[in-house]
Amino acid sequence: SAVISQKPSRDICQRGTSLTIQCQVDSQVTMMFWYRQQPGQSLTLIATANQGSEATYESGFVIDKFPISRPNLTFSTLTVSNMSPEDSSIYLCSVDSPSGAYNEQFFGPGTRLTVL
Amino acid sequence: QQQVKQSPQSLIVQKGGISIINCAYENTAFDYFPWYQQFPGKGPALLIAIRPDVSEKKEGRFTISFNKSAKQFSLHIMDSQPGDSATYFCAASIVTNAGKSTFGDGTTLTVKP
């Protein structure tokens, strides 16, 4: 399995500002993903963080709003830019199995963001 | 277009009873079907998963039943315990998409003592 930590665990931000969320994994992993989970709702994939290249964004998400970095195999950041109250959500980092076990995904504890 | 539909939205079961959560998918290319358990304030944790080449998989009190022709799969929790109270998500993915999962809307399970 993989142990994933995220910082910050929660934050309250003002409209128009940006927040960078960090994701650290205790093992080298191939794939890292960022999800959004609005309160009481399901998980929506934002993007796949690719090491050494630009992230791959899902429909409805763009790099200008959610820039992502992946400098190595154990770390990634997601920035939520020019925030509005609609960005209030839980942001989850996810990784594939370090052992390469078939399609296993592990999730971090999440970052709970509130935008005022 | 929602590709994975999950029901019920919420479920209340007495301790010792059987909890059943159902999911239906649309994309026949999906070939991996995990279930995740999420407690408040935590990220989802993989509970059990199945591939379409088998119709059932059991791990302890948790069983997945899979019906490929109907494009449906379900989670059965036997002898449900108050500690099982959590939100459960079904998901589906395609192997060649490197583990990216499409999630159902979740089921909030409450097991009453």
Interface residues (C-beta under 8 A of the other chain):
Chain A: I4 T30 M31 F33 G40 Q41 S42 L43 T44 L45 T48 L92 S94 D96 Y102 N103 E104 Q105 F106 F107 G108 P109 G110
Chain B: Y32 P34 Y36 G41 K42 G43 P44 A45 L46 A49 F89 S93 V95 A98 G99 K100 S101 T102 F103 G104 D105 G106
